[in-house]
């Protein structure tokens, strides 16, 4: 899959807007970029981590707790961080701060708990074109995915995308429709077919074997071309 940006973005949902904004701005030290209105009572506050974006989705309506949470940890590599430290955000998400380049991490990385390491590695290499650089470690563009073998099989999470916590990854692509068709052709589970969000982006969603939502985004500001 051809990526339009070398780093993936990470999206979380919360009902604790003010506390989360203070956490990411003051404790983590990410710079605020802008806010998007997504509809359905959701505002997306976007924070920069190098070329990656932390997408804080602020929901008006009460969010459910997820059946499972395969995104176990978000790693954030930043200038000015001199040693590894682990925090919890207001919703209890595990956030680890790192000096840039620690274990090859730049911007954002995630640690995923998977039920079948081989199946997950196969998904990320064959469906998304990630590079396996060590057992359980994949490079997606210049970003890293860290896979950790779990003890239980994934549960069928029918709650949809909007639930409290770290919920999805976003890959920026040049052609959303082509990327979605390619992913499905390589065995991915389609969750939401491509739709256009005004002049901003065209997006679709697939899920990995453990239920992690993955957004395929053709964003005009990234690709440099108008959204069809």
Secondary structure, DSSP 8 states (H G I E B T S, - for coil): --BSSSS-EEEEEES-HHHHHHIIIIII--EEEEEEEEETTEEEEEEEETTEEEEEEEESS--EE-S---EEEEEEEETT--S-EEEE-TT--EEEEEETTGGG--EEEEEEEES-HHHHHHHHHHTS--EEEETTEEEETTEEEEEEE-SS------S-S-EEEEEEEEEEBS-HHHHHHHHHHTT-EEEEEEEEETTTEEEEEEE-TT--EEEEEEEHHHHSS---
